[in-house]
Amino acid sequence: RRSSDLMMEGYDAAKAQAFIVEKMKESGRYRDEELPFVEKLVGAAIEADQAFMAQSGVLDGEYYDEDDAFEYIVDHVVEALDADEGAELDVAEAVELYMDYNDAFLQENDLVDWE
């Protein structure tokens, strides 16, 4: 869906995390007491997404496969958060939101070119 022209040197992970967490709060899907979990999850998802892009060659011009990225990020987040199997579904839903809001962040900051 998006090309590798993600200028990741311009990607501010802290700014992205704040933006994404705010959007997730605004979605109304999370209660206030769940927000610390959401913040940790988004941080782990950003780390996993960056690692996925480096390992899969996206930063060197390869295509960003969202399905592969989604699986990689969910696996990483479940491991990073010590989420049990029952929580995996919630993690998957949250990672889906993360990917949508990260796309919005990239677009707002002109960090992505669409093919």
C-alpha positions as a Python dict, from the first residue, in 0.01 Angstrom:
ca = {
    (1, 'R'): (0, 0, 0),
    (2, 'R'): (267, 251, 79),
    (3, 'S'): (601, 280, -80),
    (4, 'S'): (930, 267, 97),
    (5, 'D'): (962, 643, 74),
    (6, 'L'): (901, 660, 446),
    (7, 'M'): (1160, 913, 541),
    (8, 'M'): (1214, 746, 871),
    (9, 'E'): (1490, 986, 966),
    (10, 'G'): (1206, 1239, 992),
    (11, 'Y'): (992, 1006, 1203),
    (12, 'D'): (971, 1125, 1562),
    (13, 'A'): (866, 816, 1759),
    (14, 'A'): (770, 1014, 2071),
    (15, 'K'): (557, 1254, 1867),
    (16, 'A'): (402, 961, 1679),
    (17, 'Q'): (327, 779, 2005),
    (18, 'A'): (158, 1087, 2156),
    (19, 'F'): (-48, 1137, 1838),
    (20, 'I'): (-153, 770, 1817),
    (21, 'V'): (-236, 739, 2188),
    (22, 'E'): (-448, 1055, 2165),
    (23, 'K'): (-636, 914, 1864),
    (24, 'M'): (-691, 586, 2048),
    (25, 'K'): (-827, 778, 2348),
    (26, 'E'): (-1059, 972, 2118),
    (27, 'S'): (-1184, 646, 1965),
    (28, 'G'): (-1374, 580, 2287),
    (29, 'R'): (-1266, 215, 2290),
    (30, 'Y'): (-1049, 244, 2601),
    (31, 'R'): (-1132, 340, 2957),
    (32, 'D'): (-903, 580, 3145),
    (33, 'E'): (-756, 297, 3351),
    (34, 'E'): (-656, 120, 3028),
    (35, 'L'): (-455, 414, 2894),
    (36, 'P'): (-122, 312, 3052),
    (37, 'F'): (-162, -23, 2871),
    (38, 'V'): (-243, 162, 2548),
    (39, 'E'): (70, 378, 2583),
    (40, 'K'): (291, 72, 2639),
    (41, 'L'): (125, -109, 2351),
    (42, 'V'): (175, 181, 2110),
    (43, 'G'): (541, 214, 2213),
    (44, 'A'): (597, -157, 2153),
    (45, 'A'): (410, -138, 1821),
    (46, 'I'): (627, 151, 1699),
    (47, 'E'): (943, -43, 1791),
    (48, 'A'): (812, -354, 1616),
    (49, 'D'): (707, -160, 1307),
    (50, 'Q'): (1051, 0, 1278),
    (51, 'A'): (1219, -340, 1323),
    (52, 'F'): (987, -495, 1064),
    (53, 'M'): (1070, -223, 811),
    (54, 'A'): (1444, -263, 869),
    (55, 'Q'): (1434, -645, 848),
    (56, 'S'): (1203, -661, 546),
    (57, 'G'): (1398, -404, 345),
    (58, 'V'): (1123, -140, 343),
    (59, 'L'): (1372, 128, 443),
    (60, 'D'): (1582, 24, 142),
    (61, 'G'): (1300, 46, -109),
    (62, 'E'): (1105, -279, -65),
    (63, 'Y'): (724, -288, -57),
    (64, 'Y'): (555, -255, 285),
    (65, 'D'): (334, -561, 321),
    (66, 'E'): (69, -459, 574),
    (67, 'D'): (-43, -817, 646),
    (68, 'D'): (311, -930, 726),
    (69, 'A'): (371, -614, 926),
    (70, 'F'): (49, -667, 1123),
    (71, 'E'): (145, -1023, 1220),
    (72, 'Y'): (499, -918, 1311),
    (73, 'I'): (377, -626, 1523),
    (74, 'V'): (109, -831, 1703),
    (75, 'D'): (362, -1106, 1787),
    (76, 'H'): (613, -851, 1914),
    (77, 'V'): (356, -660, 2120),
    (78, 'V'): (216, -977, 2279),
    (79, 'E'): (571, -1075, 2377),
    (80, 'A'): (670, -725, 2491),
    (81, 'L'): (361, -683, 2708),
    (82, 'D'): (358, -1040, 2840),
    (83, 'A'): (2, -1059, 2716),
    (84, 'D'): (-155, -1398, 2766),
    (85, 'E'): (-329, -1579, 2481),
    (86, 'G'): (-668, -1444, 2586),
    (87, 'A'): (-543, -1088, 2547),
    (88, 'E'): (-412, -1148, 2197),
    (89, 'L'): (-744, -1057, 2040),
    (90, 'D'): (-745, -720, 2219),
    (91, 'V'): (-384, -668, 2111),
    (92, 'A'): (-475, -743, 1749),
    (93, 'E'): (-758, -488, 1759),
    (94, 'A'): (-529, -229, 1915),
    (95, 'V'): (-254, -295, 1659),
    (96, 'E'): (-509, -245, 1382),
    (97, 'L'): (-592, 95, 1531),
    (98, 'Y'): (-220, 168, 1571),
    (99, 'M'): (-162, 99, 1201),
    (100, 'D'): (-451, 323, 1096),
    (101, 'Y'): (-343, 609, 1320),
    (102, 'N'): (24, 568, 1231),
    (103, 'D'): (-76, 601, 864),
    (104, 'A'): (-260, 923, 955),
    (105, 'F'): (49, 1048, 1141),
    (106, 'L'): (273, 968, 843),
    (107, 'Q'): (40, 1147, 605),
    (108, 'E'): (0, 1453, 827),
    (109, 'N'): (378, 1482, 849),
    (110, 'D'): (447, 1413, 480),
    (111, 'L'): (647, 1101, 566),
    (112, 'V'): (488, 869, 311),
    (113, 'D'): (448, 857, -64),
    (114, 'W'): (158, 660, -208),
    (115, 'E'): (221, 449, -514),
}
